[in-house]
Amino acid sequence: MTQDLSKIGWPELLAQLDDDLARAQTDPGAQRDEAAWRELRRRVDYYAEMVARKPPPRTGAEPGLREDEWEPGDIAQDVCSKLHTRKTLAKLRQKEEPAGYVVRMLRNAEADRLRRDTKRRVGLRLDHIADLLPAGSDEATSPRGRALQHALQQLSEEEHALFHARFEEKRSVGEIADALGIKYWAAARRIGRLKERVRALMESQNRTP
């Protein structure tokens, strides 16, 4: 009978995750405890939504450009990635209130992202990126639209396929992981790296005279 991980406490879940990381260290090819990592992500997502806030809009935004938005899923992924190391996981296990420490990690990750966004003053709401893609649309010919097209042209075939699956077809991380034959956490990391690469390429285009 499959254990309902949503009903176990934080200490039990964290111990299970630490055991999984220990097995991976001794045997990189060992089967991972995907159920435990999904439960961790579910809990982190829950608290990310609770503490989410929206940063101030950019000044002088071009017409039709959405305001920057605080994306709980992105920050949750940042925190979950950090917890894939035994050192960080050990810190969490030492806390009397692990949930409270997770909230603090989320707030710190949020603050870091908002500081980066403020310095860049260039936002990219990738959840709605497909809105920029149709040829002939007003957005497609805007500076942001041209920057996006430039970024997409620089992607490899593999990156383009991942971008299409996640941001155009709106497929979930789990669906993408299944299609690629990889673990959920590995797919999430690939998507995170892709988002940062597209952002960097768009910024590079925006800085070009």
N, C-alpha and C positions, 0 to 999 in steps of 0.2 A: 504494500500500500504506500502510495506516494505521500511524503510528509508535507503538510501545509506550512510552508515557511513563513507565511504572513502571521502565523500565530505564535511563533517562537520569539523570545526576547532578543535584544541587541547582543548580549554576551554570547548567546548560543550561535547566532548568525555570524558574528565576527570570528568566533573560534572556527567555524566551518570554513570561512573564507581564508583564514590563515592556514588551515590544513591544506586547502587547495593550492595556495601559493607555495607552500613547502613542497608539495608533491611536484609542482611544476619546476622547482629548482633542481630536484634530484632526477626528474624524468620529464624533460620538455615535451615529450610526445604523449604524456599521460592525458587521459580524458579529463577535461576541466569540469568543475561543478557549475555548469551554466545556470542551474536553477537558483543557486545561492547568489550568484552575481546579478541575476535578473531581479531577485528580491531586494538586494541592496539598491539597485537602480530605482526600483519602485519607491522605496522609502526616501531616497534622496530627491527624486522628482517631486514627491509629496511636499517636502519641506521647501524645495525651490519655488514651488507655486505659492506657498504661504508667504515667503519673504520677498517675492518679486516686487519690483517697483519700476516705474518708467522714468528714464532720465529726461532732462529738459530738451525741448526740440532744438535743432540747429537754427542759428540765425541766418537769414538770407538763403534759405533752401530754395532750390529751383522749383518752378511750378510743377505740381504733380508728384514731387518727390516725397515719399513717406518719411515721417519722423523716425529717428533711431528708436529702436525699442529694446527693452531688456528682455532677453530670451532665456527663460528659465531652463529650457532643455539644454542649451549650450553650457550654462554655468554648472548644471547638474553633471554633465559629461566631464567637465573640467575636474570636478571634485571626485567623481568615480575613477577617473584615470589616475589621480594621485593615490587613491586607495588600492590600486593594483600593485603597490609595493608593501612589503612586510613592515618596513620601518614606519611608514605613515599609518598603516593599519594598527601597528602596535600602540602608537600614540592614542588612537581612538579607543582601543581596548582598555587603556589605563584610566579613561575618564569615567567618573561616576554616572554621568549623564551623556552617553554617546550621542543621543539625538541633539542635545544642545551644542555639542562640539561640531556636529555636522552643519547645523545652522550657522555657526560662526565661520566655518570653512566656506559655506555658500556666500555669506556676506563679504568675506575677504575676496573671493573669486569675482563677485559682482563688482566690488570697488575697483579691482585691478582692470576688469574689462571696461568699465566706464571711464577710467583714467586713460586707457588706450584710445577709446573712441573719441574722447574729448581732444586728445592730441591730434588724432587723424582728421577729425571733423568730417569724416567720410563714412556714411553708414551703408550697410548692405543687408537688407532683410531677405535672407536666402529662402525663407519659407514661401515668399511670394515672388521669387526670381522669375518664374515662368511668365509673369505679367509683362516682362520686358522683351520677351522673345519674339512674338509675332511680327513678321515683316510688315512695314508700313504703319505700325502703331506710332502714336505720338511719342511714347516712351523710348521706342527703339532708336529714334534719331536724337534723343537728348544726350547731353554729355555722359550721364550715367549709363544710358543704353549703349553708347559707343564704347565706353570703358568695359562694360560687360562683354560685348562682342569681341573686343580685343583680348580679354582674359580667356574666353572660351577657345579662341583660336590657338592659344598657347598650350592648351591641355593635351596630354597624350590621349591615345585612343581609349586606354583603360580608364583614365580620369574622366573623359567625356562620357563614357558609358555609365560611370558611377554618378556623375552629375545629372544625367538624364533620368536615371532610375529614382534618385532621391528627390530632386527639385522640380522635375517636370512631371514625372509619373506619380510623384508623392508616395512612393513606396516606403514602408516602414523599415527601420534598421534591421528588425528581425527577418523581414522578407528578403532584404538585400543579402544578409548573412547566409540565408538558406540558398539563395540563387548562386552565390559565389562559393558555397561549400566551406565557409569559414565560421568562426565563432562570433557571437554577438558583439563581444567587446572589441574584437579585431575590426569588424565592420564599422563600429562606432568611431574607432580611432581613424580609420581611413577617411570617413566622411568629415571628421573634424579637421584633418590635415588638408582635405580638398577645399573646405570653406576658407581656411586661412590662406591657401594658395590663390584662390580666386580673389579674395580681398586684396592681397598684396599686388596681384597683377592689375586690378582695377585702379589701385592707388598709384601704381607706376604710370599707368596711362593718363590719369588725371594730373600728374605732375609734369607731363610732357607738354611743352609750350605749343 
